[in-house]
Amino acid sequence: MSDFQVNPAPQNDAPGAMLGRVIVSFVLFVAGLAGIGIGAVADPSIAPYVFTGGILAIGLAFGLPMIGASER
């Protein structure tokens, strides 16, 4: 017949670590939105850097929860 086996589910992080990662991601997301908004109206000499920093912060906020993730 068939030797079908199911892979065991990966172990989850501790609840405190998961909660900390969610909080840090939320703070990075909100700070990124603020950075984009400030970069849109800031002094033209620093506006591109603040705007780009906001975009990078939002990208990191979405990428941070993916650390250690695996496809099921």
SULJOTA-V570947 format. One record per helix or strand of 3 or more residues. SS is the DSSP state (@ for helix, = for strand). FROM is the first residue (numbers start at 1). LEN is the number of residues. If there is no record, write none. Layout:
BEGIN
SS:FROM:LEN  SS:FROM:LEN
END
This chain:
BEGIN
@:15:27  @:47:18
END
